[in-house]
Amino acid sequence: MKSNKSKLYILGLLIALVTLSISAISPKSNPPKKRNLKVLPENISDDSLDHLMDYYKYALNIKCGYCHAKSKTNPKKRDMASDDNPIKDVARKMILMTNEMNEKYIKSINHPITDSSAVQTVTCYTCHRGKCKPEIPTYKD
């Protein structure tokens, strides 16, 4: 009789261990990130969005808090979807302006000197060059 109880006890432990192992190695489902994309494509992947935001930080030499407001529930974090920071709207307008310049003007310029496969575009860095506010160049003859 004791051997049957021992076998059941061991079987129960094995089932518990297998269940814990499976739950430990199975991917965790993260809650979907809140998004508030008004200018960028809705279907942009999280990785592409992160890379783009990293580029903006580089081009303007800023941190996330420059455009993104603090979370109302946890001030140590940013609420990336919030529109509470008006600078975010400025950034959206700058993205639209840059896109328009590239589509409307840059594409129409024929660059006979450069390789025809080369694509020249205006980017944030074109004007900002690592500065939050672009410096107006002074030209001397």
TAJO-V594619 format. One record per helix or strand of 2 or more residues. SS is the DSSP state (~ for helix, > for strand). FROM is the first residue (numbers start at 1). LEN is the number of residues. If there is no record, write none. Layout:
# TAJO-V594619
ss & from & len
SS & FROM & LEN
SS & FROM & LEN
This chain:
# TAJO-V594619
ss & from & len
~ & 2 & 24
~ & 46 & 15
~ & 64 & 3
> & 69 & 2
> & 78 & 2
~ & 87 & 22
~ & 124 & 5
